[in-house]
Amino acid sequence: MIARISLLTLFSCAAFQGCAVSPAKPASPVYDHSFTVYWPPGNSKQVRVAVKDAIDMKGVVTSSGSQYLAKHSAPAARDAECLRGARERKVLFVGKTNLTEFALGTTGMNDYFGTPRNYLNPKTRLIPGGSSSGSAVAVANGHADIAFGTDTAGSIRVPAACCGILGLKTTLHLISLKGVSPISPDHLDTVGPMARDIPHLVEGMDLLKPGFAAQYRETVSASRSPRNIRIGRLYIPGTDPAVDQAIDEALAARGFQVVKLDQRFVEQWAEAKKYGRAIALADGYRNLQQYLTEPGVTAPTKATILLGRVEEGSYADDLAALARWQRELRRVFRRVDFIALPTLRTLPPRVPHFVRIALFEQQVFDLQNTMAVNFAGNPALAIPVPIQNQQVPVTSLQLVGPKLSEAKLINVARMIDGKHETARIARSAGR
């Protein structure tokens, strides 16, 4: 019944949005719509950091990708807590990055600020992925060395996958959410770094969690050979065979011990995705319902918020499923060190020729394999790996680890990455 209501609501919203008058759009500060606010870095040699426009920066309006907030909100009185390390390090902030309105979407499309342009294939307009679309595009296109994003259901890993870069979803509550626009701060929301290469990803994590770089160096020094690292391989039904093949080849090339995970875990993963989505929608309604009557908030966004009211009826049962899911993960992590699967079941789809339609958001959400990780609270890393395809050079491997295993995840990514191939691919894609 919930699925039927969701589909009908989204369809109605899509029809309404198709007839709506497009809002007057602000001039984009950069050619690819990756920023809502941009400060050109000049010839500075400092590390350039971009910040998702759902994270407060003192003196700047936090738009959350919304026309309404951009026009009616006061500038933030102080920085979000997660920016303290970057301020102390005196990095060069280059701007606030674009996103799906209120971070409610996986396509990365934005009607008001414009949709960030994904240049993974310059001849084909692929979605940038969301909601941290501007952060991914800013990194991939060379506007920033590091970008900070937020991840509630995959909002760092999905755009990283679409744009061919690295994106780290951190352990729940590891990074402070004070000053970050909320969707599900108690259960799902996280902040994490995005970068084109391993060194910048480590540096980004160290800015968010001072002391991380030293922890990572210790992990690298103590790391085992790939032959002694057990990777649980999760196969998701409906995945493009070429994507699965690319993941398998990337793991085989480094000689990891690969263990195929059983059907029971496949089913549990699908259940966790369902429960996590319900929590995300219900919490989104609780935190964003005040915008349902405001002008300038798009119809698809309002429809998504309204879906959370439907999900509130099963909220207690959905949360109760968390303990079962975490037990299942502990069972698996007794057998393997990490879990590997595609970040997306297919290559990123093209941006449709019509205005943003909620049904398309739902279709892209169904392609992602990220929600179950948020529901568990574990960290996960999206890693670009080569694929045999004429349209794009890479797909994305999602590596999932036990809680607080961020340094170990990046160390395994370093092994998979080989001779800094990640940086080369991303640079060539952004030119």
C-alpha positions in Angstrom: 0.0 0.0 0.0 2.8 2.4 0.9 4.5 1.7 -2.4 1.3 2.4 -4.3 0.7 5.7 -2.4 4.3 6.7 -3.1 4.1 6.0 -6.8 0.8 7.8 -7.2 2.1 10.8 -5.2 5.2 11.0 -7.2 3.3 10.7 -10.5 0.9 13.5 -9.5 3.9 15.6 -8.5 5.6 15.0 -11.8 2.6 16.0 -13.8 2.2 19.2 -11.7 5.9 20.1 -12.0 5.7 19.6 -15.8 3.1 22.4 -16.0 4.7 24.7 -13.5 6.4 28.0 -14.5 10.2 27.6 -14.1 11.6 30.0 -11.4 13.8 32.9 -12.4 17.3 31.4 -12.1 20.3 33.2 -10.6 23.4 33.6 -12.8 25.7 30.6 -12.2 29.0 31.6 -10.6 30.8 28.9 -12.7 30.2 27.4 -16.1 29.2 24.0 -14.8 26.6 25.0 -12.1 28.6 23.3 -9.4 28.5 26.2 -7.0 25.8 28.4 -5.5 28.5 30.8 -4.2 32.0 30.8 -5.7 35.2 32.6 -4.6 37.9 32.4 -7.3 41.1 31.1 -5.7 43.5 33.1 -7.9 47.1 31.8 -7.9 47.0 30.5 -4.4 48.9 27.3 -3.6 46.7 26.5 -0.6 44.5 23.4 -0.7 41.1 24.4 -2.2 38.1 23.2 -0.3 34.4 23.4 -1.4 31.5 23.0 1.1 28.1 21.7 0.3 25.4 24.4 0.7 23.7 22.4 3.4 26.6 23.2 5.8 26.7 26.5 7.6 29.6 29.0 6.8 29.7 32.1 8.8 28.4 35.1 6.9 26.9 33.1 4.0 23.3 32.1 3.5 22.8 28.3 3.7 20.4 27.7 0.8 20.2 23.8 0.9 19.7 24.1 -2.9 16.3 25.9 -2.3 15.1 29.1 -4.0 13.0 29.8 -0.8 16.0 29.6 1.6 18.3 31.4 -0.8 15.9 34.4 -0.8 14.6 34.4 2.8 17.3 33.0 5.1 19.8 35.2 7.0 23.5 34.5 6.6 24.8 31.9 9.1 25.9 33.4 12.4 28.7 30.9 12.8 30.4 28.0 11.0 29.2 24.4 11.3 31.2 22.5 13.9 32.6 20.2 11.2 34.5 23.2 9.6 36.6 24.0 12.7 39.6 21.9 11.6 39.6 23.5 8.1 39.4 27.0 9.6 42.3 26.2 12.0 44.3 24.9 9.1 43.6 28.0 7.1 42.6 26.2 3.9 41.3 28.2 1.0 37.5 27.9 0.8 36.4 28.3 -2.8 32.7 28.3 -2.3 29.4 26.6 -1.4 28.4 23.8 -3.7 25.1 23.1 -5.4 22.8 20.2 -4.4 19.3 18.7 -4.9 16.8 20.9 -3.1 16.9 20.2 0.7 19.2 17.2 -0.2 16.1 15.2 -1.0 17.1 13.4 -4.2 19.7 11.1 -5.8 19.8 12.6 -9.3 21.6 15.8 -8.3 19.3 17.9 -10.4 18.3 21.4 -9.3 15.7 23.6 -11.1 16.7 26.9 -9.5 20.5 26.9 -9.3 20.9 24.7 -12.4 22.0 21.1 -12.6 25.8 20.6 -12.1 27.4 19.4 -15.3 28.9 16.0 -15.2 31.9 15.8 -17.6 32.7 12.1 -17.1 31.5 11.8 -20.7 31.6 15.4 -22.2 29.5 14.3 -25.2 26.6 12.9 -23.1 24.8 14.7 -20.3 24.9 12.2 -17.5 23.3 13.0 -14.1 25.9 14.2 -11.6 24.2 12.2 -8.8 22.9 13.6 -5.6 22.3 15.1 -3.4 25.9 16.4 -3.1 26.1 16.9 -6.9 27.9 20.2 -6.8 30.6 18.9 -4.5 31.3 15.9 -6.8 31.4 18.1 -10.0 33.6 20.8 -8.3 36.2 18.1 -7.5 35.9 16.2 -10.8 36.2 19.4 -12.9 39.1 20.7 -10.9 37.5 23.6 -9.1 38.4 22.1 -5.7 40.9 19.7 -4.4 38.5 18.5 -1.6 34.8 18.9 -1.2 32.6 18.3 1.9 29.3 16.6 1.3 26.5 15.1 3.4 25.2 11.6 3.2 21.8 10.4 4.4 21.0 7.7 1.9 24.0 7.8 -0.4 24.4 11.5 -1.1 28.2 11.4 -1.1 28.7 8.0 -2.7 26.2 8.3 -5.5 27.6 11.6 -7.0 31.1 10.2 -6.5 30.1 7.2 -8.5 28.4 9.3 -11.2 31.4 11.7 -11.6 34.3 9.2 -11.3 35.8 10.3 -8.0 36.2 9.1 -4.4 33.5 9.7 -1.8 33.6 8.6 1.9 30.4 8.2 4.0 31.6 8.3 7.6 30.4 6.4 10.7 27.2 7.8 12.1 28.0 10.5 14.7 31.7 10.5 14.0 31.6 14.0 12.6 29.5 16.7 14.3 26.3 17.6 12.6 25.9 20.9 14.5 25.3 23.6 11.8 24.3 21.0 9.1 20.8 21.2 7.6 19.0 18.1 9.1 17.1 15.3 7.4 17.7 12.5 9.8 20.4 13.6 12.2 19.7 11.0 14.9 19.7 8.0 12.6 21.2 8.5 9.1 22.9 11.9 8.4 26.7 12.1 8.1 29.3 14.4 6.8 32.3 13.2 4.7 35.0 14.2 2.2 35.2 13.8 -1.6 38.3 14.0 -3.7 40.0 12.8 -6.9 42.8 10.9 -5.3 43.7 9.1 -2.1 46.0 11.8 -0.6 43.4 14.5 -0.9 40.7 12.2 0.5 42.9 11.6 3.6 43.6 15.3 3.9 39.8 16.0 3.6 39.1 13.5 6.4 41.8 15.0 8.5 40.2 18.4 8.2 36.9 17.0 9.4 38.5 14.8 12.1 41.9 16.2 13.1 44.4 13.4 13.8 43.0 11.1 11.1 46.0 11.5 8.8 48.2 10.0 11.5 45.8 7.2 12.1 45.8 6.5 8.3 49.6 6.4 8.2 49.7 3.9 11.0 47.1 1.8 9.2 49.2 1.8 6.0 52.3 0.8 8.0 50.6 -2.1 9.7 48.5 -3.2 6.7 48.5 -6.7 5.4 49.0 -7.9 1.9 45.8 -7.9 -0.2 46.1 -11.7 -0.2 45.3 -11.7 3.5 42.4 -9.3 3.3 39.0 -11.0 3.0 36.4 -9.2 0.9 32.8 -10.3 1.0 31.4 -9.9 -2.4 27.7 -8.9 -2.5 25.8 -9.5 -5.7 22.7 -7.4 -6.1 19.9 -8.6 -8.4 19.3 -6.4 -11.5 22.9 -5.2 -11.7 24.4 -4.5 -15.1 26.7 -7.5 -15.8 29.4 -5.2 -17.1 29.4 -3.3 -13.8 29.7 -6.5 -11.8 32.5 -7.7 -14.0 34.4 -4.4 -13.5 34.1 -4.8 -9.7 35.2 -8.5 -9.8 38.2 -7.6 -12.0 39.3 -4.8 -9.8 39.3 -7.1 -6.8 41.0 -9.9 -8.6 43.7 -7.7 -10.0 45.0 -6.9 -6.5 44.7 -10.5 -5.2 42.2 -10.1 -2.4 40.5 -13.1 -0.8 37.0 -12.8 -2.3 34.1 -14.6 -0.5 30.7 -14.6 -2.2 28.1 -13.6 0.4 25.0 -15.8 0.8 21.4 -15.3 -0.3 20.3 -14.6 3.2 22.5 -11.5 3.3 21.3 -10.4 -0.1 17.7 -10.5 1.3 18.7 -8.7 4.5 20.4 -6.0 2.5 17.3 -5.4 0.5 15.2 -5.3 3.7 17.6 -2.8 5.2 17.3 -0.5 2.2 13.5 -0.5 2.6 13.6 0.2 6.3 16.3 2.9 5.9 14.3 4.6 3.2 11.2 4.7 5.4 13.2 6.3 8.3 14.7 8.8 5.9 11.3 9.9 4.6 9.7 10.0 8.1 12.5 12.0 9.6 12.6 14.3 6.5 8.9 15.0 7.1 9.5 15.8 10.7 12.4 18.2 9.9 11.1 19.8 6.7 7.3 19.9 6.9 7.4 23.7 7.6 8.3 24.2 4.0 5.3 22.5 2.5 3.3 25.7 2.2 6.2 28.0 1.2 6.5 29.5 -2.3 9.7 28.7 -4.1 9.8 25.1 -2.9 9.3 22.9 -5.8 6.4 20.4 -6.2 8.6 17.3 -6.3 10.3 18.4 -3.1 7.0 18.9 -1.4 5.8 15.5 -2.6 8.9 13.9 -1.2 8.4 15.6 2.2 4.7 14.5 2.2 5.7 10.9 1.6 7.3 11.0 5.1 3.9 11.5 6.6 2.8 8.2 5.1 5.9 6.5 6.6 5.4 7.8 10.1 2.8 5.1 10.8 5.5 2.4 10.7 8.3 4.4 12.3 8.6 2.3 15.5 8.7 -1.0 13.5 11.3 0.4 11.1 13.6 1.4 13.9 13.1 -2.0 15.6 14.5 -3.6 12.4 17.8 -1.8 13.0 19.0 -4.2 15.7 18.3 -7.2 13.5 20.3 -5.6 10.6 23.2 -4.7 12.8 23.3 -8.3 14.1 23.4 -9.5 10.5 26.3 -7.2 9.7 28.2 -8.4 12.7 27.7 -12.0 11.5 29.1 -11.1 8.1 32.1 -9.2 9.5 33.1 -12.2 11.5 33.7 -13.9 8.2 35.1 -11.1 6.1 37.0 -7.8 6.7 35.0 -5.7 4.2 32.0 -5.9 1.9 32.3 -5.0 -1.8 29.4 -4.3 -4.2 28.7 -1.7 -6.9 27.7 1.8 -5.7 25.1 1.9 -8.5 23.6 -1.1 -10.3 24.2 0.6 -13.7 26.2 3.4 -15.2 24.8 6.8 -14.5 21.7 7.6 -16.6 21.3 10.7 -18.7 19.6 13.9 -17.6 16.1 13.8 -19.1 15.1 16.5 -21.5 12.2 17.6 -19.4 12.2 19.5 -16.1 13.0 17.6 -12.9 10.3 15.0 -12.4 9.9 13.1 -9.2 9.4 9.7 -10.9 12.9 10.1 -12.3 14.2 10.6 -8.8 12.6 7.4 -7.7 14.0 5.5 -10.6 17.6 6.7 -9.8 17.1 5.9 -6.1 16.2 2.3 -7.1 19.6 2.1 -8.8 21.7 2.9 -5.7 23.1 0.4 -3.3 23.9 2.8 -0.5 20.8 3.2 1.8 21.4 0.0 3.8 24.8 1.3 4.9 23.2 4.5 6.3 20.6 2.5 8.1 23.4 0.5 9.9 25.5 3.6 10.6 28.7 2.0 9.1 31.3 3.8 7.0 31.5 3.1 3.2 33.7 4.4 0.4 32.9 4.8 -3.3 36.0 4.0 -5.4 36.2 4.5 -9.2 37.4 1.4 -11.0 37.9 0.9 -14.8 35.1 -0.5 -16.9 35.1 -1.7 -20.5 32.6 0.8 -21.9 32.7 3.2 -24.8 30.7 5.9 -23.0 32.5 6.2 -19.6 35.9 5.1 -18.4 34.9 4.1 -14.8 32.2 2.6 -12.7 32.2 2.7 -8.9 33.0 0.0 -6.3 31.4 0.6 -2.9 33.5 -0.8 0.0 31.8 -1.2 3.4 33.5 -1.7 6.7 32.8 -2.1 10.4 32.1 1.1 12.3 35.1 3.5 12.7 37.1 1.7 10.0 37.5 4.7 7.7 41.3 4.5 7.7 41.2 0.9 6.8 38.7 1.5 4.0 40.9 4.2 2.5 43.9 1.9 2.8 42.1 -0.8 0.8 41.2 1.8 -1.7 44.8 2.7 -2.0 45.5 -1.0 -2.9 42.7 -1.0 -5.4 43.8 2.3 -6.9 47.1 1.0 -8.0 49.4 3.6 -9.5 47.2 6.6 -8.8 44.9 5.7 -11.7 42.0 7.4 -9.9 43.6 10.8 -10.1 44.5 10.4 -13.8 41.0 9.2 -14.8 39.3 12.1 -12.9 41.6 14.7 -14.4 41.1 13.5 -17.9 37.3 13.4 -17.4 37.2 17.0 -16.1 39.0 18.4 -19.1 
